[in-house]
Amino acid sequence: MEKQTHNVREIGQLMSVAIAAVLFGSTMILSAVGPARASETPALASHNSPASVRYLA
């Protein structure tokens, strides 16, 4: 029984590490790609656009 508990705990730790690695990797990719994508199509402020877009521009 103790061996099975040890295996379950080890699998849980490996899953936690895998999830953390995926989240960290996706954060790194988005931080590298995000600013480049945002600068490709600048939002122009006009009277026809919503107030939030005018505020962000």
All heavy atoms as TSV, in Angstrom:
chain	resi	resn	atom	element	x	y	z
A	1	MET	N	N	0.829	-1.196	0.000
A	1	MET	CA	C	0.000	0.000	0.000
A	1	MET	C	C	0.872	1.258	0.000
A	1	MET	O	O	0.557	2.225	-0.668
A	1	MET	CB	C	-0.918	-0.042	1.227
A	1	MET	CG	C	-1.898	1.079	1.280
A	1	MET	SD	S	-3.120	0.889	-0.049
A	1	MET	CE	C	-4.281	2.101	0.411
A	2	GLU	N	N	1.967	1.221	0.749
A	2	GLU	CA	C	2.852	2.383	0.809
A	2	GLU	C	C	3.521	2.628	-0.540
A	2	GLU	O	O	3.730	3.768	-0.935
A	2	GLU	CB	C	3.906	2.185	1.898
A	2	GLU	CG	C	4.768	3.427	2.114
A	2	GLU	CD	C	5.715	3.260	3.287
A	2	GLU	OE1	O	5.310	2.671	4.293
A	2	GLU	OE2	O	6.857	3.713	3.158
A	3	LYS	N	N	3.843	1.548	-1.263
A	3	LYS	CA	C	4.453	1.674	-2.587
A	3	LYS	C	C	3.489	2.365	-3.553
A	3	LYS	O	O	3.876	3.226	-4.339
A	3	LYS	CB	C	4.830	0.283	-3.101
A	3	LYS	CG	C	5.402	0.255	-4.475
A	3	LYS	CD	C	6.888	0.237	-4.426
A	3	LYS	CE	C	7.419	0.019	-5.842
A	3	LYS	NZ	N	8.742	0.486	-5.998
A	4	GLN	N	N	2.200	1.999	-3.484
A	4	GLN	CA	C	1.204	2.603	-4.367
A	4	GLN	C	C	1.032	4.092	-4.033
A	4	GLN	O	O	0.922	4.926	-4.933
A	4	GLN	CB	C	-0.132	1.882	-4.225
A	4	GLN	CG	C	-1.181	2.392	-5.193
A	4	GLN	CD	C	-2.481	1.629	-5.057
A	4	GLN	OE1	O	-2.630	0.783	-4.176
A	4	GLN	NE2	N	-3.434	1.934	-5.912
A	5	THR	N	N	1.028	4.444	-2.755
A	5	THR	CA	C	0.919	5.845	-2.348
A	5	THR	C	C	2.121	6.631	-2.856
A	5	THR	O	O	1.976	7.771	-3.314
A	5	THR	CB	C	0.829	5.950	-0.811
A	5	THR	OG1	O	-0.272	5.155	-0.358
A	5	THR	CG2	C	0.633	7.379	-0.375
A	6	HIS	N	N	3.300	6.022	-2.794
A	6	HIS	CA	C	4.514	6.679	-3.275
A	6	HIS	C	C	4.419	6.922	-4.778
A	6	HIS	O	O	4.799	7.995	-5.267
A	6	HIS	CB	C	5.739	5.829	-2.930
A	6	HIS	CG	C	7.031	6.414	-3.421
A	6	HIS	ND1	N	7.570	7.553	-2.886
A	6	HIS	CD2	C	7.869	6.022	-4.413
A	6	HIS	CE1	C	8.695	7.841	-3.528
A	6	HIS	NE2	N	8.896	6.911	-4.459
A	7	ASN	N	N	3.911	5.934	-5.523
A	7	ASN	CA	C	3.776	6.084	-6.976
A	7	ASN	C	C	2.785	7.189	-7.327
A	7	ASN	O	O	3.023	7.976	-8.244
A	7	ASN	CB	C	3.319	4.768	-7.608
A	7	ASN	CG	C	4.445	3.752	-7.662
A	7	ASN	OD1	O	5.619	4.106	-7.521
A	7	ASN	ND2	N	4.089	2.497	-7.855
A	8	VAL	N	N	1.676	7.261	-6.613
A	8	VAL	CA	C	0.673	8.293	-6.872
A	8	VAL	C	C	1.253	9.670	-6.576
A	8	VAL	O	O	1.056	10.617	-7.341
A	8	VAL	CB	C	-0.601	8.040	-6.034
A	8	VAL	CG1	C	-1.547	9.223	-6.114
A	8	VAL	CG2	C	-1.303	6.768	-6.488
A	9	ARG	N	N	1.999	9.784	-5.512
A	9	ARG	CA	C	2.610	11.064	-5.157
A	9	ARG	C	C	3.645	11.474	-6.205
A	9	ARG	O	O	3.711	12.642	-6.588
A	9	ARG	CB	C	3.273	10.968	-3.774
A	9	ARG	CG	C	3.864	12.296	-3.314
A	9	ARG	CD	C	4.409	12.202	-1.919
A	9	ARG	NE	N	3.313	11.926	-0.998
A	9	ARG	CZ	C	3.455	11.295	0.157
A	9	ARG	NH1	N	4.627	10.839	0.532
A	9	ARG	NH2	N	2.409	11.101	0.940
A	10	GLU	N	N	4.421	10.511	-6.684
A	10	GLU	CA	C	5.429	10.820	-7.702
A	10	GLU	C	C	4.775	11.254	-9.010
A	10	GLU	O	O	5.225	12.199	-9.655
A	10	GLU	CB	C	6.310	9.590	-7.936
A	10	GLU	CG	C	7.487	9.857	-8.846
A	10	GLU	CD	C	8.415	8.657	-8.952
A	10	GLU	OE1	O	8.337	7.757	-8.090
A	10	GLU	OE2	O	9.197	8.626	-9.909
A	11	ILE	N	N	3.698	10.579	-9.394
A	11	ILE	CA	C	2.977	10.967	-10.613
A	11	ILE	C	C	2.385	12.367	-10.450
A	11	ILE	O	O	2.434	13.185	-11.370
A	11	ILE	CB	C	1.883	9.928	-10.942
A	11	ILE	CG1	C	2.527	8.621	-11.383
A	11	ILE	CG2	C	0.939	10.446	-12.012
A	11	ILE	CD1	C	1.557	7.471	-11.524
A	12	GLY	N	N	1.863	12.680	-9.284
A	12	GLY	CA	C	1.318	14.008	-9.029
A	12	GLY	C	C	2.377	15.089	-9.127
A	12	GLY	O	O	2.127	16.168	-9.683
A	13	GLN	N	N	3.553	14.801	-8.607
A	13	GLN	CA	C	4.640	15.773	-8.687
A	13	GLN	C	C	5.087	15.978	-10.129
A	13	GLN	O	O	5.340	17.110	-10.558
A	13	GLN	CB	C	5.819	15.323	-7.826
A	13	GLN	CG	C	5.570	15.453	-6.346
A	13	GLN	CD	C	6.715	14.911	-5.513
A	13	GLN	OE1	O	7.579	14.202	-6.016
A	13	GLN	NE2	N	6.710	15.237	-4.230
A	14	LEU	N	N	5.174	14.883	-10.888
A	14	LEU	CA	C	5.560	15.008	-12.293
A	14	LEU	C	C	4.517	15.796	-13.090
A	14	LEU	O	O	4.875	16.602	-13.951
A	14	LEU	CB	C	5.758	13.620	-12.907
A	14	LEU	CG	C	6.996	12.855	-12.430
A	14	LEU	CD1	C	6.997	11.443	-13.002
A	14	LEU	CD2	C	8.259	13.587	-12.823
A	15	MET	N	N	3.238	15.575	-12.803
A	15	MET	CA	C	2.189	16.334	-13.485
A	15	MET	C	C	2.268	17.813	-13.140
A	15	MET	O	O	2.086	18.671	-13.997
A	15	MET	CB	C	0.809	15.778	-13.102
A	15	MET	CG	C	0.536	14.401	-13.655
A	15	MET	SD	S	0.381	14.370	-15.433
A	15	MET	CE	C	-1.190	15.167	-15.613
A	16	SER	N	N	2.559	18.123	-11.879
A	16	SER	CA	C	2.686	19.521	-11.466
A	16	SER	C	C	3.848	20.195	-12.189
A	16	SER	O	O	3.731	21.333	-12.644
A	16	SER	CB	C	2.897	19.610	-9.955
A	16	SER	OG	O	1.785	19.111	-9.274
A	17	VAL	N	N	4.960	19.497	-12.303
A	17	VAL	CA	C	6.119	20.049	-13.006
A	17	VAL	C	C	5.796	20.240	-14.486
A	17	VAL	O	O	6.161	21.259	-15.082
A	17	VAL	CB	C	7.345	19.137	-12.815
A	17	VAL	CG1	C	8.489	19.546	-13.722
A	17	VAL	CG2	C	7.792	19.168	-11.354
A	18	ALA	N	N	5.094	19.287	-15.081
A	18	ALA	CA	C	4.745	19.392	-16.497
A	18	ALA	C	C	3.811	20.572	-16.742
A	18	ALA	O	O	3.994	21.337	-17.693
A	18	ALA	CB	C	4.096	18.093	-16.973
A	19	ILE	N	N	2.821	20.758	-15.882
A	19	ILE	CA	C	1.892	21.882	-16.038
A	19	ILE	C	C	2.627	23.201	-15.860
A	19	ILE	O	O	2.420	24.149	-16.629
A	19	ILE	CB	C	0.721	21.748	-15.037
A	19	ILE	CG1	C	-0.159	20.561	-15.440
A	19	ILE	CG2	C	-0.092	23.031	-14.974
A	19	ILE	CD1	C	-1.207	20.202	-14.421
A	20	ALA	N	N	3.504	23.276	-14.876
A	20	ALA	CA	C	4.271	24.503	-14.662
A	20	ALA	C	C	5.162	24.803	-15.871
A	20	ALA	O	O	5.295	25.960	-16.280
A	20	ALA	CB	C	5.108	24.380	-13.389
A	21	ALA	N	N	5.760	23.776	-16.448
A	21	ALA	CA	C	6.623	23.977	-17.613
A	21	ALA	C	C	5.827	24.474	-18.813
A	21	ALA	O	O	6.269	25.366	-19.540
A	21	ALA	CB	C	7.346	22.673	-17.954
A	22	VAL	N	N	4.631	23.921	-19.029
A	22	VAL	CA	C	3.801	24.365	-20.140
A	22	VAL	C	C	3.365	25.808	-19.946
A	22	VAL	O	O	3.417	26.621	-20.870
A	22	VAL	CB	C	2.570	23.435	-20.298
A	22	VAL	CG1	C	1.532	24.039	-21.230
A	22	VAL	CG2	C	3.004	22.071	-20.794
A	23	LEU	N	N	2.954	26.161	-18.739
A	23	LEU	CA	C	2.537	27.540	-18.472
A	23	LEU	C	C	3.699	28.510	-18.638
A	23	LEU	O	O	3.546	29.595	-19.204
A	23	LEU	CB	C	1.944	27.647	-17.065
A	23	LEU	CG	C	0.593	26.967	-16.864
A	23	LEU	CD1	C	0.176	27.057	-15.411
A	23	LEU	CD2	C	-0.459	27.592	-17.759
A	24	PHE	N	N	4.869	28.131	-18.147
A	24	PHE	CA	C	6.039	28.996	-18.271
A	24	PHE	C	C	6.431	29.164	-19.734
A	24	PHE	O	O	6.717	30.274	-20.194
A	24	PHE	CB	C	7.204	28.414	-17.468
A	24	PHE	CG	C	8.450	29.241	-17.539
A	24	PHE	CD1	C	8.557	30.416	-16.819
A	24	PHE	CD2	C	9.517	28.840	-18.325
A	24	PHE	CE1	C	9.699	31.187	-16.878
A	24	PHE	CE2	C	10.670	29.601	-18.397
A	24	PHE	CZ	C	10.760	30.777	-17.667
A	25	GLY	N	N	6.412	28.061	-20.480
A	25	GLY	CA	C	6.772	28.128	-21.891
A	25	GLY	C	C	5.806	28.981	-22.694
A	25	GLY	O	O	6.212	29.790	-23.529
A	26	SER	N	N	4.516	28.824	-22.434
A	26	SER	CA	C	3.542	29.631	-23.172
A	26	SER	C	C	3.659	31.099	-22.797
A	26	SER	O	O	3.474	31.976	-23.648
A	26	SER	CB	C	2.121	29.127	-22.916
A	26	SER	OG	O	1.789	29.254	-21.546
A	27	THR	N	N	4.003	31.391	-21.545
A	27	THR	CA	C	4.215	32.780	-21.142
A	27	THR	C	C	5.411	33.373	-21.876
A	27	THR	O	O	5.365	34.515	-22.339
A	27	THR	CB	C	4.444	32.864	-19.619
A	27	THR	OG1	O	3.309	32.302	-18.956
A	27	THR	CG2	C	4.633	34.291	-19.175
A	28	MET	N	N	6.478	32.599	-22.005
A	28	MET	CA	C	7.659	33.092	-22.709
A	28	MET	C	C	7.354	33.339	-24.187
A	28	MET	O	O	7.766	34.348	-24.760
A	28	MET	CB	C	8.813	32.084	-22.597
A	28	MET	CG	C	9.409	31.945	-21.220
A	28	MET	SD	S	10.287	33.419	-20.716
A	28	MET	CE	C	9.123	34.150	-19.586
A	29	ILE	N	N	6.598	32.427	-24.810
A	29	ILE	CA	C	6.258	32.593	-26.221
A	29	ILE	C	C	5.368	33.817	-26.414
A	29	ILE	O	O	5.585	34.630	-27.309
A	29	ILE	CB	C	5.570	31.320	-26.755
A	29	ILE	CG1	C	6.588	30.175	-26.823
A	29	ILE	CG2	C	4.939	31.563	-28.121
A	29	ILE	CD1	C	5.979	28.831	-27.113
A	30	LEU	N	N	4.365	33.975	-25.552
A	30	LEU	CA	C	3.466	35.113	-25.701
A	30	LEU	C	C	4.174	36.431	-25.426
A	30	LEU	O	O	3.872	37.443	-26.058
A	30	LEU	CB	C	2.266	34.955	-24.765
A	30	LEU	CG	C	1.264	33.892	-25.180
A	30	LEU	CD1	C	0.186	33.738	-24.114
A	30	LEU	CD2	C	0.644	34.223	-26.516
A	31	SER	N	N	5.104	36.441	-24.495
A	31	SER	CA	C	5.822	37.683	-24.226
A	31	SER	C	C	6.749	38.048	-25.376
A	31	SER	O	O	7.020	39.226	-25.610
A	31	SER	CB	C	6.620	37.573	-22.922
A	31	SER	OG	O	7.663	36.632	-23.060
A	32	ALA	N	N	7.220	37.064	-26.125
A	32	ALA	CA	C	8.080	37.350	-27.269
A	32	ALA	C	C	7.269	37.718	-28.503
A	32	ALA	O	O	7.667	38.586	-29.275
A	32	ALA	CB	C	8.956	36.136	-27.570
A	33	VAL	N	N	6.121	37.076	-28.707
A	33	VAL	CA	C	5.335	37.279	-29.919
A	33	VAL	C	C	4.328	38.411	-29.754
A	33	VAL	O	O	4.041	39.121	-30.698
A	33	VAL	CB	C	4.607	35.962	-30.297
A	33	VAL	CG1	C	3.650	36.166	-31.447
A	33	VAL	CG2	C	5.635	34.903	-30.641
A	34	GLY	N	N	3.809	38.588	-28.560
A	34	GLY	CA	C	2.753	39.568	-28.322
A	34	GLY	C	C	3.067	40.975	-28.773
A	34	GLY	O	O	2.306	41.559	-29.550
A	35	PRO	N	N	4.175	41.574	-28.340
A	35	PRO	CA	C	4.461	42.953	-28.763
A	35	PRO	C	C	4.650	43.084	-30.273
A	35	PRO	O	O	4.236	44.077	-30.861
A	35	PRO	CB	C	5.765	43.276	-28.030
A	35	PRO	CG	C	5.768	42.373	-26.856
A	35	PRO	CD	C	5.092	41.123	-27.315
A	36	ALA	N	N	5.207	42.094	-30.937
A	36	ALA	CA	C	5.390	42.152	-32.382
A	36	ALA	C	C	4.043	42.101	-33.091
A	36	ALA	O	O	3.814	42.820	-34.056
A	36	ALA	CB	C	6.271	40.993	-32.840
A	37	ARG	N	N	3.142	41.271	-32.628
A	37	ARG	CA	C	1.819	41.186	-33.228
A	37	ARG	C	C	1.043	42.476	-33.008
A	37	ARG	O	O	0.346	42.946	-33.880
A	37	ARG	CB	C	1.028	40.036	-32.595
A	37	ARG	CG	C	1.420	38.688	-33.071
A	37	ARG	CD	C	0.370	38.117	-34.042
A	37	ARG	NE	N	0.922	36.945	-34.683
A	37	ARG	CZ	C	0.722	35.717	-34.252
A	37	ARG	NH1	N	-0.032	35.507	-33.212
A	37	ARG	NH2	N	1.274	34.703	-34.875
A	38	ALA	N	N	1.150	43.045	-31.831
A	38	ALA	CA	C	0.389	44.245	-31.517
A	38	ALA	C	C	0.843	45.420	-32.374
A	38	ALA	O	O	0.045	46.290	-32.712
A	38	ALA	CB	C	0.533	44.576	-30.039
A	39	SER	N	N	2.116	45.446	-32.750
A	39	SER	CA	C	2.609	46.583	-33.521
A	39	SER	C	C	2.326	46.450	-35.016
A	39	SER	O	O	2.518	47.398	-35.756
A	39	SER	CB	C	4.114	46.737	-33.297
A	39	SER	OG	O	4.791	45.612	-33.812
A	40	GLU	N	N	1.861	45.277	-35.477
A	40	GLU	CA	C	1.601	45.090	-36.900
A	40	GLU	C	C	0.397	45.894	-37.379
A	40	GLU	O	O	0.426	46.480	-38.450
A	40	GLU	CB	C	1.378	43.611	-37.205
A	40	GLU	CG	C	2.648	42.795	-37.184
A	40	GLU	CD	C	2.377	41.327	-37.439
A	40	GLU	OE1	O	1.219	40.978	-37.730
A	40	GLU	OE2	O	3.323	40.539	-37.324
A	41	THR	N	N	-0.669	45.916	-36.597
A	41	THR	CA	C	-1.884	46.620	-37.004
A	41	THR	C	C	-2.223	47.660	-35.950
A	41	THR	O	O	-2.933	47.378	-34.989
A	41	THR	CB	C	-3.064	45.647	-37.163
A	41	THR	OG1	O	-3.237	44.949	-35.930
A	41	THR	CG2	C	-2.819	44.656	-38.276
A	42	PRO	N	N	-1.722	48.863	-36.099
A	42	PRO	CA	C	-2.022	49.884	-35.098
A	42	PRO	C	C	-3.479	50.327	-35.176
A	42	PRO	O	O	-4.059	50.422	-36.258
A	42	PRO	CB	C	-1.080	51.027	-35.468
A	42	PRO	CG	C	-0.804	50.830	-36.914
A	42	PRO	CD	C	-0.844	49.341	-37.155
A	43	ALA	N	N	-4.070	50.565	-34.020
A	43	ALA	CA	C	-5.447	51.039	-33.971
A	43	ALA	C	C	-5.446	52.553	-34.072
A	43	ALA	O	O	-4.785	53.233	-33.291
A	43	ALA	CB	C	-6.089	50.575	-32.666
A	44	LEU	N	N	-6.164	53.054	-35.043
A	44	LEU	CA	C	-6.226	54.494	-35.248
A	44	LEU	C	C	-7.409	55.064	-34.470
A	44	LEU	O	O	-8.509	54.502	-34.499
A	44	LEU	CB	C	-6.369	54.825	-36.733
A	44	LEU	CG	C	-5.224	54.348	-37.628
A	44	LEU	CD1	C	-5.549	54.644	-39.080
A	44	LEU	CD2	C	-3.920	55.020	-37.233
A	45	ALA	N	N	-7.183	56.164	-33.801
A	45	ALA	CA	C	-8.250	56.800	-33.042
A	45	ALA	C	C	-9.125	57.609	-33.985
A	45	ALA	O	O	-8.642	58.429	-34.751
A	45	ALA	CB	C	-7.655	57.693	-31.970
A	46	SER	N	N	-10.405	57.340	-33.966
A	46	SER	CA	C	-11.341	58.117	-34.761
A	46	SER	C	C	-12.637	58.256	-33.975
A	46	SER	O	O	-12.833	57.597	-32.962
A	46	SER	CB	C	-11.602	57.450	-36.107
A	46	SER	OG	O	-12.321	56.255	-35.905
A	47	HIS	N	N	-13.534	59.072	-34.470
A	47	HIS	CA	C	-14.794	59.272	-33.766
A	47	HIS	C	C	-15.736	58.093	-33.941
A	47	HIS	O	O	-16.684	57.946	-33.189
A	47	HIS	CB	C	-15.459	60.562	-34.261
A	47	HIS	CG	C	-14.671	61.776	-33.903
A	47	HIS	ND1	N	-14.526	62.212	-32.610
A	47	HIS	CD2	C	-13.959	62.641	-34.660
A	47	HIS	CE1	C	-13.777	63.291	-32.584
A	47	HIS	NE2	N	-13.408	63.575	-33.830
A	48	ASN	N	N	-15.503	57.267	-34.950
A	48	ASN	CA	C	-16.370	56.119	-35.195
A	48	ASN	C	C	-15.991	54.908	-34.357
A	48	ASN	O	O	-16.753	53.965	-34.272
A	48	ASN	CB	C	-16.325	55.723	-36.675
A	48	ASN	CG	C	-16.887	56.817	-37.552
A	48	ASN	OD1	O	-17.721	57.587	-37.109
A	48	ASN	ND2	N	-16.418	56.882	-38.780
A	49	SER	N	N	-14.798	54.907	-33.769
A	49	SER	CA	C	-14.355	53.740	-33.011
A	49	SER	C	C	-14.881	53.816	-31.579
A	49	SER	O	O	-15.197	54.888	-31.081
A	49	SER	CB	C	-12.830	53.653	-33.007
A	49	SER	OG	O	-12.280	54.795	-32.403
A	50	PRO	N	N	-14.972	52.685	-30.906
A	50	PRO	CA	C	-15.441	52.683	-29.516
A	50	PRO	C	C	-14.524	53.492	-28.612
A	50	PRO	O	O	-13.354	53.721	-28.915
A	50	PRO	CB	C	-15.415	51.206	-29.124
A	50	PRO	CG	C	-15.344	50.460	-30.397
A	50	PRO	CD	C	-14.701	51.359	-31.403
A	51	ALA	N	N	-15.066	53.909	-27.493
A	51	ALA	CA	C	-14.312	54.754	-26.574
A	51	ALA	C	C	-13.080	54.020	-26.032
A	51	ALA	O	O	-12.029	54.646	-25.814
A	51	ALA	CB	C	-15.204	55.182	-25.419
A	52	SER	N	N	-13.180	52.710	-25.831
A	52	SER	CA	C	-12.035	51.972	-25.297
A	52	SER	C	C	-10.874	51.979	-26.278
A	52	SER	O	O	-9.709	52.092	-25.879
A	52	SER	CB	C	-12.432	50.540	-24.949
A	52	SER	OG	O	-12.885	49.881	-26.113
A	53	VAL	N	N	-11.160	51.876	-27.583
A	53	VAL	CA	C	-10.092	51.896	-28.577
A	53	VAL	C	C	-9.461	53.274	-28.630
A	53	VAL	O	O	-8.239	53.425	-28.725
A	53	VAL	CB	C	-10.617	51.462	-29.955
A	53	VAL	CG1	C	-9.551	51.617	-31.020
A	53	VAL	CG2	C	-11.114	50.032	-29.901
A	54	ARG	N	N	-10.271	54.313	-28.564
A	54	ARG	CA	C	-9.719	55.673	-28.561
A	54	ARG	C	C	-8.852	55.894	-27.328
A	54	ARG	O	O	-7.821	56.507	-27.377
A	54	ARG	CB	C	-10.858	56.700	-28.592
A	54	ARG	CG	C	-11.514	56.804	-29.940
A	54	ARG	CD	C	-12.296	58.097	-30.089
A	54	ARG	NE	N	-13.223	58.347	-28.985
A	54	ARG	CZ	C	-14.510	58.098	-29.025
A	54	ARG	NH1	N	-15.056	57.588	-30.104
A	54	ARG	NH2	N	-15.269	58.358	-27.985
A	55	TYR	N	N	-9.304	55.327	-26.203
A	55	TYR	CA	C	-8.532	55.498	-24.964
A	55	TYR	C	C	-7.199	54.767	-25.059
A	55	TYR	O	O	-6.172	55.295	-24.673
A	55	TYR	CB	C	-9.352	54.957	-23.775
A	55	TYR	CG	C	-8.602	54.999	-22.473
A	55	TYR	CD1	C	-8.438	56.185	-21.789
A	55	TYR	CD2	C	-8.051	53.843	-21.928
A	55	TYR	CE1	C	-7.749	56.247	-20.601
A	55	TYR	CE2	C	-7.358	53.876	-20.740
A	55	TYR	CZ	C	-7.212	55.088	-20.088
A	55	TYR	OH	O	-6.519	55.129	-18.908
A	56	LEU	N	N	-7.199	53.544	-25.614
A	56	LEU	CA	C	-5.971	52.771	-25.711
A	56	LEU	C	C	-5.030	53.334	-26.770
A	56	LEU	O	O	-3.829	53.194	-26.656
A	56	LEU	CB	C	-6.291	51.316	-26.034
A	56	LEU	CG	C	-6.993	50.547	-24.916
A	56	LEU	CD1	C	-7.403	49.178	-25.409
A	56	LEU	CD2	C	-6.115	50.442	-23.692
A	57	ALA	N	N	-5.559	53.975	-27.789
A	57	ALA	CA	C	-4.714	54.525	-28.832
A	57	ALA	C	C	-4.062	55.784	-28.306
A	57	ALA	O	O	-2.956	56.097	-28.499
A	57	ALA	CB	C	-5.534	54.851	-30.064
